[in-house]
């Protein structure tokens, strides 16, 4: 195999590996990510403000959805793109309800939509 082709293949593999987790990846096998810190980018589909906490539903580029719970005040609205860093837990209590596969957010920040569409 030619060195240029090998180098190109290796660089493509590194670029794909460098991409962070997507909501669809986490939804596919959530048990792999339980009790681990995850970083996500998604668009706020719905949000519910409760006393002392906020619950967001994020939609990824491929249509996957995930719930994010934050105890910090968040200044976002439905339709905004956000970046979330937090711990994925198997279950969390929000108000009187128990929800499953929830990201307990450490940090949520508003951002623009991704520049490169997620094709993979």
HUDA-V950817 format. One record per backbone hydrogen bond with DSSP energy under -1.0 kcal/mol. CO is the residue of the C=O (numbers start at 1). NH is the residue of the N-H. Records with the same first field share a line. If there is no record, write none. Layout:
CO=NH, NH
//
This chain:
2=6
3=7
4=8
5=9
6=10
7=11
8=12
9=13
10=14
11=15
12=16
13=17
14=18
22=26
23=27
24=28
25=29
29=32
30=33
33=36
36=88
38=86
40=84
42=82
43=59
44=79
46=57
48=55
50=53
53=50
54=70
55=48
56=68
57=45, 46
58=66
59=43
60=63
64=60
66=58
67=103
68=56
69=105
70=54
77=80
80=44
81=111
82=42
83=109
84=40
85=106, 107
86=38
87=104
88=35
89=102
90=101
92=99
94=97
97=94
99=92
102=89
103=69
104=87
107=85
109=83
117=119
//
